[in-house]
Amino acid sequence: MSDTILAQDHGNWVEITLNRPDRLNSFNDEMHYALRATLEGARDNGARAVLLTGAGRGFCAGQDLGDRDPSKMDGPPDLSKTVRTFYAPLVNLIRSLDFPVICAVNGVAAGAGANVALACDMVLAAESAKFIQSFSKVGLIPDTGGSWHLPRLLGEARAKGLALTAQPLPAKQAEDWGLIWKAIADDQLMDEARALTAKLADGPTLGLGLTKQCIQAAAVDTLEDHLEMEADAMKTCGESADYAEGVSSFLEKRAPKFQGK
C-alpha cells in the first residue's frame, strides 16, 4: 500500500487519511490510485462507514500542479484525461458507496480538495479551515463535481461568486450557508468526527445507505419517479433485519443492535 494514504480499521468503520502533508495533501497519481483502492477495500471488506481526513495542517490543496506544469511537458496537458481517469471516478465512487462517508476538513480545502469533501455525505470542518474554489486562479473551471454541487448546495449566485473570485470561505460561514454540516473547534474536530462515524457505523446502515441514494437522486428525478424510488427503498428496508430489530428494540425499550442488513 502506498504511504500517500493511511488507513486505520476500527472494526465496522475505516479512517482514511490523505498523507502528503509536505504538499498540503495535494493529489498525485499515486495518491489517487491508493485512495480509490482503500475506499474499494473498505467497501469490499464490509465497512459500514468511512471517515476521510488529511494529515498535517491542511485537508487537501487539490491537484499537485507540479505534475501538470505545461512548461515541463512537450505540450499542453489533456486535463480532460485527468478528470476522467481520476477525479470523476473518485466522486462517483464516494457517491455510490452504500454507507455514510464522513469528511473531517482539518485545514484548507482548495480546488479539487474542496470538491472531494463536498462529494462526501457529511462534512465537519475545523473552525480555522477554509474552502477555496481556486480553479479561476489558474484559468480552470471547478471540476471534481464542483460546478454540480455548488449551485445545488448554495444557489447560483453564491456558487458563481465563489467560483469566479476564488474567495476563501471560512468554515463557520460554510456552515451558515449550508455548504457543510458543521464547523467545530479545531481541538475537538477529530474526536467529534470519529464519534459521529462510529455512531453511524453502528446504526441501520442498510437504511442509511438507501437514504443517501434517495437524497442524491432527488437532484435529477421527477417527483413521480422519486416517489417510486422511495417505495422501492421502503420495501427493501421493511424486509430488513435492521427494521425488525428497530421495531423490537423500540417496543421493548432497549438499545437496538443493528447489523446493517
C-alpha positions as a Markdown table, in Angstrom:
| # | Residue | x | y | z |
|---|---|---|---|---|
| 1 | Met | 0.0 | 0.0 | 0.0 |
| 2 | Ser | 1.2 | 3.5 | -0.9 |
| 3 | Asp | 2.2 | 5.7 | 2.1 |
| 4 | Thr | 0.3 | 8.6 | 0.5 |
| 5 | Ile | -2.8 | 7.1 | 2.2 |
| 6 | Leu | -3.1 | 5.9 | 5.8 |
| 7 | Ala | -5.9 | 3.6 | 6.8 |
| 8 | Gln | -7.0 | 2.7 | 10.3 |
| 9 | Asp | -9.5 | -0.1 | 10.7 |
| 10 | His | -11.9 | 0.5 | 13.6 |
| 11 | Gly | -13.9 | -2.7 | 13.1 |
| 12 | Asn | -17.0 | -1.7 | 11.3 |
| 13 | Trp | -15.6 | 1.6 | 10.0 |
| 14 | Val | -12.4 | 2.9 | 8.5 |
| 15 | Glu | -10.5 | 6.1 | 9.0 |
| 16 | Ile | -8.7 | 7.2 | 5.8 |
| 17 | Thr | -6.0 | 10.0 | 5.9 |
| 18 | Leu | -4.6 | 11.8 | 2.9 |
| 19 | Asn | -0.9 | 11.7 | 3.7 |
| 20 | Arg | 1.2 | 14.1 | 1.7 |
| 21 | Pro | 1.4 | 16.8 | 4.3 |
| 22 | Asp | 4.5 | 18.4 | 2.8 |
| 23 | Arg | 2.4 | 19.1 | -0.3 |
| 24 | Leu | -0.8 | 20.0 | 1.7 |
| 25 | Asn | -2.1 | 16.5 | 0.7 |
| 26 | Ser | -2.4 | 17.6 | -3.0 |
| 27 | Phe | -3.2 | 14.8 | -5.3 |
| 28 | Asn | -0.7 | 13.0 | -7.5 |
| 29 | Asp | -1.5 | 9.9 | -9.5 |
| 30 | Glu | -0.1 | 7.6 | -6.7 |
| 31 | Met | -2.4 | 9.1 | -4.1 |
| 32 | His | -5.4 | 8.9 | -6.4 |
| 33 | Tyr | -4.9 | 5.1 | -7.0 |
| 34 | Ala | -4.2 | 4.5 | -3.3 |
| 35 | Leu | -7.3 | 6.4 | -2.2 |
| 36 | Arg | -9.6 | 4.6 | -4.6 |
| 37 | Ala | -8.1 | 1.2 | -3.6 |
| 38 | Thr | -8.6 | 2.0 | 0.1 |
| 39 | Leu | -12.2 | 3.1 | -0.4 |
| 40 | Glu | -12.9 | 0.0 | -2.5 |
| 41 | Gly | -11.2 | -2.2 | 0.1 |
| 42 | Ala | -13.4 | -0.7 | 2.8 |
| 43 | Arg | -16.5 | -1.5 | 0.8 |
| 44 | Asp | -15.4 | -5.0 | -0.1 |
| 45 | Asn | -14.4 | -5.8 | 3.5 |
| 46 | Gly | -17.8 | -4.9 | 4.9 |
| 47 | Ala | -17.2 | -1.4 | 6.4 |
| 48 | Arg | -20.3 | 0.4 | 7.4 |
| 49 | Ala | -18.9 | 3.9 | 7.4 |
| 50 | Val | -15.7 | 5.8 | 6.4 |
| 51 | Leu | -14.1 | 8.9 | 7.8 |
| 52 | Leu | -11.9 | 10.8 | 5.4 |
| 53 | Thr | -9.4 | 13.5 | 6.7 |
| 54 | Gly | -5.9 | 14.9 | 6.0 |
| 55 | Ala | -2.5 | 14.8 | 7.6 |
| 56 | Gly | -0.8 | 17.9 | 8.9 |
| 57 | Arg | -2.1 | 21.4 | 8.7 |
| 58 | Gly | -4.4 | 21.1 | 5.7 |
| 59 | Phe | -7.1 | 18.7 | 4.3 |
| 60 | Cys | -6.2 | 18.8 | 0.6 |
| 61 | Ala | -4.9 | 21.5 | -1.8 |
| 62 | Gly | -6.3 | 19.8 | -4.8 |
| 63 | Gln | -4.2 | 18.7 | -7.8 |
| 64 | Asp | -0.4 | 18.8 | -7.4 |
| 65 | Leu | 0.3 | 21.3 | -10.2 |
| 66 | Gly | 3.9 | 20.3 | -10.4 |
| 67 | Asp | 2.6 | 17.2 | -12.1 |
| 68 | Arg | 0.6 | 19.2 | -14.7 |
| 69 | Asp | 3.1 | 22.1 | -15.4 |
| 70 | Pro | 3.0 | 22.8 | -19.2 |
| 71 | Ser | 6.5 | 24.3 | -19.1 |
| 72 | Lys | 7.8 | 20.8 | -18.2 |
| 73 | Met | 5.8 | 19.0 | -20.8 |
| 74 | Asp | 6.1 | 18.5 | -24.5 |
| 75 | Gly | 2.7 | 20.2 | -25.0 |
| 76 | Pro | -0.3 | 21.3 | -23.0 |
| 77 | Pro | -1.7 | 18.6 | -20.7 |
| 78 | Asp | -5.0 | 16.9 | -21.5 |
| 79 | Leu | -6.8 | 17.8 | -18.4 |
| 80 | Ser | -10.0 | 16.0 | -19.6 |
| 81 | Lys | -7.9 | 12.8 | -19.2 |
| 82 | Thr | -7.0 | 13.8 | -15.6 |
| 83 | Val | -10.7 | 14.4 | -14.8 |
| 84 | Arg | -12.0 | 11.2 | -16.5 |
| 85 | Thr | -9.2 | 9.0 | -15.2 |
| 86 | Phe | -9.0 | 10.3 | -11.6 |
| 87 | Tyr | -11.4 | 12.8 | -10.3 |
| 88 | Ala | -14.7 | 11.7 | -11.8 |
| 89 | Pro | -14.2 | 8.1 | -10.8 |
| 90 | Leu | -13.4 | 9.2 | -7.3 |
| 91 | Val | -16.5 | 11.3 | -6.9 |
| 92 | Asn | -18.7 | 8.6 | -8.4 |
| 93 | Leu | -17.2 | 6.0 | -6.0 |
| 94 | Ile | -17.8 | 8.1 | -2.9 |
| 95 | Arg | -21.4 | 8.9 | -4.0 |
| 96 | Ser | -22.1 | 5.2 | -4.9 |
| 97 | Leu | -20.9 | 3.7 | -1.6 |
| 98 | Asp | -23.9 | 2.2 | 0.2 |
| 99 | Phe | -22.7 | 3.6 | 3.6 |
| 100 | Pro | -22.0 | 7.1 | 5.0 |
| 101 | Val | -18.8 | 8.8 | 4.1 |
| 102 | Ile | -17.9 | 11.5 | 6.6 |
| 103 | Cys | -15.2 | 14.1 | 5.9 |
| 104 | Ala | -13.3 | 15.9 | 8.6 |
| 105 | Val | -11.7 | 19.0 | 7.0 |
| 106 | Asn | -8.8 | 19.8 | 9.3 |
| 107 | Gly | -7.4 | 22.8 | 7.4 |
| 108 | Val | -7.5 | 24.4 | 4.0 |
| 109 | Ala | -9.6 | 22.5 | 1.3 |
| 110 | Ala | -8.8 | 24.0 | -2.1 |
| 111 | Gly | -9.7 | 23.2 | -5.7 |
| 112 | Ala | -10.4 | 19.6 | -6.1 |
| 113 | Gly | -9.7 | 19.1 | -2.4 |
| 114 | Ala | -12.7 | 21.2 | -1.5 |
| 115 | Asn | -14.9 | 19.3 | -4.0 |
| 116 | Val | -13.8 | 15.9 | -2.8 |
| 117 | Ala | -15.0 | 17.0 | 0.6 |
| 118 | Leu | -18.3 | 18.2 | -0.9 |
| 119 | Ala | -18.8 | 14.8 | -2.5 |
| 120 | Cys | -18.9 | 13.2 | 0.9 |
| 121 | Asp | -22.2 | 12.7 | 2.8 |
| 122 | Met | -21.4 | 14.8 | 5.8 |
| 123 | Val | -18.7 | 17.4 | 6.2 |
| 124 | Leu | -17.3 | 18.6 | 9.5 |
| 125 | Ala | -14.7 | 21.3 | 9.4 |
| 126 | Ala | -12.3 | 22.8 | 11.9 |
| 127 | Glu | -13.2 | 26.4 | 12.6 |
| 128 | Ser | -9.9 | 27.5 | 11.2 |
| 129 | Ala | -10.5 | 25.7 | 7.9 |
| 130 | Lys | -11.3 | 27.4 | 4.6 |
| 131 | Phe | -12.9 | 26.2 | 1.4 |
| 132 | Ile | -11.4 | 27.7 | -1.7 |
| 133 | Gln | -12.6 | 27.2 | -5.3 |
| 134 | Ser | -9.1 | 28.1 | -6.5 |
| 135 | Phe | -9.6 | 27.0 | -10.1 |
| 136 | Ser | -10.0 | 30.5 | -11.5 |
| 137 | Lys | -6.6 | 31.5 | -10.3 |
| 138 | Val | -5.1 | 29.2 | -12.9 |
| 139 | Gly | -7.7 | 29.6 | -15.6 |
| 140 | Leu | -9.7 | 26.5 | -14.9 |
| 141 | Ile | -13.3 | 25.6 | -14.1 |
| 142 | Pro | -14.4 | 23.9 | -10.8 |
| 143 | Asp | -14.1 | 20.2 | -11.5 |
| 144 | Thr | -14.4 | 17.1 | -9.3 |
| 145 | Gly | -18.2 | 17.8 | -9.2 |
| 146 | Gly | -17.7 | 21.4 | -8.0 |
| 147 | Ser | -19.8 | 23.1 | -10.7 |
| 148 | Trp | -22.6 | 20.5 | -10.0 |
| 149 | His | -22.5 | 20.5 | -6.1 |
| 150 | Leu | -22.0 | 24.3 | -5.6 |
| 151 | Pro | -25.3 | 25.6 | -7.2 |
| 152 | Arg | -27.3 | 22.8 | -5.6 |
| 153 | Leu | -26.0 | 23.5 | -2.1 |
| 154 | Leu | -25.7 | 27.2 | -2.3 |
| 155 | Gly | -27.7 | 28.5 | -5.3 |
| 156 | Glu | -26.4 | 30.0 | -8.5 |
| 157 | Ala | -25.4 | 33.5 | -7.1 |
| 158 | Arg | -23.1 | 32.2 | -4.3 |
| 159 | Ala | -21.8 | 29.3 | -6.5 |
| 160 | Lys | -20.7 | 31.8 | -9.2 |
| 161 | Gly | -19.3 | 34.2 | -6.6 |
| 162 | Leu | -17.0 | 31.5 | -5.0 |
| 163 | Ala | -16.0 | 30.0 | -8.4 |
| 164 | Leu | -15.3 | 33.3 | -10.2 |
| 165 | Thr | -13.4 | 35.1 | -7.4 |
| 166 | Ala | -11.7 | 32.1 | -5.7 |
| 167 | Gln | -12.5 | 33.9 | -2.4 |
| 168 | Pro | -11.8 | 31.7 | 0.7 |
| 169 | Leu | -14.9 | 30.6 | 2.5 |
| 170 | Pro | -14.3 | 30.2 | 6.3 |
| 171 | Ala | -15.8 | 27.1 | 7.9 |
| 172 | Lys | -18.3 | 28.9 | 10.0 |
| 173 | Gln | -19.7 | 30.7 | 7.0 |
| 174 | Ala | -19.7 | 27.5 | 5.1 |
| 175 | Glu | -21.9 | 26.1 | 7.9 |
| 176 | Asp | -24.2 | 29.1 | 7.9 |
| 177 | Trp | -24.6 | 28.9 | 4.1 |
| 178 | Gly | -25.4 | 25.2 | 4.2 |
| 179 | Leu | -22.3 | 24.1 | 2.3 |
| 180 | Ile | -21.2 | 21.8 | 5.2 |
| 181 | Trp | -22.8 | 20.0 | 8.2 |
| 182 | Lys | -20.9 | 21.7 | 11.0 |
| 183 | Ala | -17.9 | 23.8 | 12.0 |
| 184 | Ile | -16.2 | 22.6 | 15.1 |
| 185 | Ala | -13.4 | 24.0 | 17.4 |
| 186 | Asp | -10.1 | 22.8 | 16.0 |
| 187 | Asp | -9.1 | 20.7 | 19.0 |
| 188 | Gln | -12.5 | 18.9 | 19.0 |
| 189 | Leu | -12.8 | 18.1 | 15.3 |
| 190 | Met | -11.3 | 14.6 | 15.2 |
| 191 | Asp | -13.0 | 13.5 | 18.4 |
| 192 | Glu | -16.4 | 14.6 | 17.2 |
| 193 | Ala | -15.8 | 13.2 | 13.7 |
| 194 | Arg | -14.8 | 9.8 | 15.0 |
| 195 | Ala | -17.7 | 9.7 | 17.4 |
| 196 | Leu | -20.1 | 10.5 | 14.6 |
| 197 | Thr | -18.6 | 8.0 | 12.2 |
| 198 | Ala | -18.7 | 5.2 | 14.9 |
| 199 | Lys | -22.3 | 6.1 | 15.7 |
| 200 | Leu | -23.4 | 5.9 | 12.1 |
| 201 | Ala | -21.4 | 2.6 | 11.6 |
| 202 | Asp | -23.4 | 1.1 | 14.5 |
| 203 | Gly | -26.7 | 2.3 | 13.0 |
| 204 | Pro | -29.1 | 0.7 | 10.5 |
| 205 | Thr | -26.6 | 1.2 | 7.6 |
| 206 | Leu | -28.8 | -0.5 | 5.0 |
| 207 | Gly | -31.4 | 2.2 | 5.5 |
| 208 | Leu | -28.7 | 4.9 | 5.8 |
| 209 | Gly | -27.2 | 3.9 | 2.5 |
| 210 | Leu | -30.6 | 3.9 | 0.8 |
| 211 | Thr | -31.3 | 7.3 | 2.4 |
| 212 | Lys | -28.1 | 8.6 | 0.9 |
| 213 | Gln | -29.0 | 7.3 | -2.6 |
| 214 | Cys | -32.5 | 8.7 | -2.4 |
| 215 | Ile | -31.3 | 12.2 | -1.4 |
| 216 | Gln | -28.7 | 12.2 | -4.1 |
| 217 | Ala | -31.2 | 11.1 | -6.8 |
| 218 | Ala | -33.6 | 14.0 | -5.8 |
| 219 | Ala | -31.4 | 16.5 | -7.7 |
| 220 | Val | -32.3 | 14.9 | -11.1 |
| 221 | Asp | -35.5 | 12.9 | -10.5 |
| 222 | Thr | -39.0 | 14.0 | -11.3 |
| 223 | Leu | -41.3 | 13.8 | -8.2 |
| 224 | Glu | -43.2 | 10.9 | -9.8 |
| 225 | Asp | -40.0 | 8.9 | -10.4 |
| 226 | His | -38.7 | 9.8 | -6.9 |
| 227 | Leu | -41.8 | 8.6 | -5.2 |
| 228 | Glu | -41.3 | 5.2 | -6.9 |
| 229 | Met | -37.7 | 5.2 | -5.7 |
| 230 | Glu | -38.9 | 5.8 | -2.2 |
| 231 | Ala | -41.4 | 3.0 | -2.4 |
| 232 | Asp | -38.8 | 0.6 | -3.6 |
| 233 | Ala | -36.4 | 1.6 | -0.9 |
| 234 | Met | -39.1 | 1.3 | 1.8 |
| 235 | Lys | -39.8 | -2.3 | 0.5 |
| 236 | Thr | -36.1 | -3.2 | 0.9 |
| 237 | Cys | -35.9 | -1.5 | 4.4 |
| 238 | Gly | -39.2 | -3.1 | 5.5 |
| 239 | Glu | -37.9 | -6.6 | 4.7 |
| 240 | Ser | -34.5 | -6.0 | 6.5 |
| 241 | Ala | -33.3 | -7.4 | 9.8 |
| 242 | Asp | -32.5 | -3.8 | 10.8 |
| 243 | Tyr | -36.1 | -2.7 | 10.6 |
| 244 | Ala | -37.3 | -5.8 | 12.6 |
| 245 | Glu | -34.6 | -5.0 | 15.2 |
| 246 | Gly | -35.5 | -1.3 | 15.3 |
| 247 | Val | -39.2 | -2.0 | 16.0 |
| 248 | Ser | -38.4 | -4.7 | 18.5 |
| 249 | Ser | -36.0 | -2.6 | 20.4 |
| 250 | Phe | -38.4 | 0.4 | 20.4 |
| 251 | Leu | -41.3 | -1.7 | 21.8 |
| 252 | Glu | -39.0 | -3.4 | 24.3 |
| 253 | Lys | -37.5 | -0.1 | 25.4 |
| 254 | Arg | -33.9 | -1.2 | 24.8 |
| 255 | Ala | -30.9 | -0.1 | 22.7 |
| 256 | Pro | -31.0 | -1.6 | 19.2 |
| 257 | Lys | -28.3 | -3.8 | 17.8 |
| 258 | Phe | -28.3 | -3.2 | 14.1 |
| 259 | Gln | -26.4 | -5.4 | 11.6 |
| 260 | Gly | -26.6 | -3.2 | 8.5 |
| 261 | Lys | -28.7 | -5.7 | 6.7 |
